[in-house]
Amino acid sequence: MPSRKLKINEASVTENNTAINQDNIYVNYSANYAARQESWFHNSCELLFIEKGNAVYHVGNNTYEVGHHDIFIIGAMDRHTSIIGEVPYIRYGLYVLPAYWMVKPELSEYREIYKTPTPEQFQKLKNVDDSTFKEIIGIIRKLHEETISEENSSLEMVTALLWQLSIILKRLIRYSGSDIPVNSTYQDMINIKNYIDLNYSNELSLEELSRIFYMQPNTISQNFKRNFDINLNQYINMVRISHAVKILEQNSINITELSGIVGYSSVNTFLRQFKIITHKSPLQYRKNYLEHMKQQSTWDLFKNKRYPNIL
């Protein structure tokens, strides 16, 4: 399959590439009117800007209580559970694929901001003052406008807006960037990780990555694990299955076709990895998801309609 090119809110790459995870930049504005619990993982970084209500998020071993004028960041591939408490729970969401930093080097110095904060860092993102929060929401709304625009200059404006947002977040967290690894090995692994994010549907064997990046297979394998605390093949499978999950949430699709779309040449391998990561079969996942969505009450406030539409 061809490599997926950089895009913003583009839904026309293939018939099935319509999920949040498959956009490099995605903005939404949603409200929940019923308390509920959800578990997620996706390979985009997620930023939430809470306008009203509250929820509790569990990420790894940490618990975060978010509420009015809080900003919460969930790093890419970080499994998380949310429990909505006070409703209506109204928030803006911004999703950024980490590989975006690869194609926009002017933003690369901010990439460490877009990770799940420590509890100490999160305290600096709670109860943001009205003026700053209003400024941020203005940027988010403008980002939404630009990501659905067909103007040729939209991509430049998106980059500029993300730059502005990143500076504000950096100031809030008072992040110096001094703890970012800058050695060449780390940068090589970042490049490989970004390549996987953008080319998950392609051949991604260790031998192929070795050929592309002119590195020994053992060097890639060992350094990837050392830098990201996850096995290379595990990461590839998690990226592919995260895309499969979102496609299943949006489409009724043949499992053989789905396995090919997300990069598996063997349906049995796809089914095995899907079960390992989600603890369900693809058909079970879709059935449970549709049943769950029929019972929940979430509204897309940009479009003033229930989201998503379940037929």
Secondary structure, 3 states (H helix, E strand, C coil): CCCCCCCECCCCCCCCCCCHHHCCEEEEEEEECCCCEEEECCCCEEEEEEEECCEEEEECCEEEEECCCCEEEECCCCCEEEEECCCCEEEEEEEECCCHHHHCHHHHHHHHHHCCCCHHHHHCCCCCCHHHHHHHHHHHHHHHHHHCCCCCCHHHHHHHHHHHHHHHHHHHHCCCCCCCCCCHHHHHHHHHHHHHHHCCCCCCCHHHHHHHHCCCHHHHHHHHHHHHCCCHHHHHHHHHHHHHHHHHHHCCCCHHHHHHHCCCCCHHHHHHHHHHHHCCCHHHHHHHHHHHHHHCCEEECCCCEECCCCC
